[in-house]
Amino acid sequence: MSPEEKRDLQYRAKRAIKAPVPESVRNGNARKAADYKDCCAVVGAYLRTGHQVERARLHVLRLEGMQGLLP
């Protein structure tokens, strides 16, 4: 992974973690909330340790999709 890609992933991960919880997750069922919480845990662990890049990238995409941040 190049330094630019790493910086981009870290930026996107921080943005996804800082974004407010979507209303669909807050008002949804327990499964949606658990999925969202699991994604946040994986992304947070990546930001702390820098390990499991591919897993973090997948969960960042999931978070961005839930939040409507994808283009």
HUVENNOR-V947464 format. One record per residue. N is the residue number from 1. RES is the residue in one letter. SS is DSSP state (H for helix, E for strand, - for the rest). D_FIRST is the distance of its C-alpha to the first C-alpha in Angstrom with 2 decimals. Layout:
n:res:ss:d_first
N:RES:SS:D_FIRST
N:RES:SS:D_FIRST
This chain:
n:res:ss:d_first
1:M:-:0.00
2:S:-:3.77
3:P:H:6.59
4:E:H:8.21
5:E:H:6.23
6:K:H:6.47
7:R:H:10.00
8:D:H:10.81
9:L:H:10.26
10:Q:H:12.26
11:Y:H:14.80
12:R:H:15.31
13:A:H:15.68
14:K:H:18.20
15:R:H:19.98
16:A:H:20.38
17:I:H:21.71
18:K:H:24.08
19:A:-:25.48
20:P:-:28.88
21:V:-:29.43
22:P:-:30.46
23:E:H:34.15
24:S:H:33.59
25:V:H:32.00
26:R:H:34.72
27:N:-:37.52
28:G:-:36.06
29:N:-:36.63
30:A:H:35.40
31:R:H:32.81
32:K:H:30.99
33:A:H:31.10
34:A:H:29.79
35:D:H:26.82
36:Y:H:26.03
37:K:H:26.47
38:D:H:24.25
39:C:H:21.36
40:C:H:21.96
41:A:H:22.05
42:V:H:18.69
43:V:H:17.03
44:G:H:19.09
45:A:H:18.14
46:Y:H:14.40
47:L:H:15.40
48:R:H:17.63
49:T:H:15.66
50:G:-:11.90
51:H:-:12.11
52:Q:-:11.91
53:V:H:8.95
54:E:H:10.14
55:R:H:13.64
56:A:H:13.16
57:R:H:11.79
58:L:H:14.91
59:H:H:17.18
60:V:H:16.17
61:L:H:17.13
62:R:H:20.29
63:L:H:21.21
64:E:H:20.83
65:G:H:22.98
66:M:H:25.57
67:Q:H:25.77
68:G:-:26.04
69:L:-:23.14
70:L:-:21.67
71:P:-:22.88
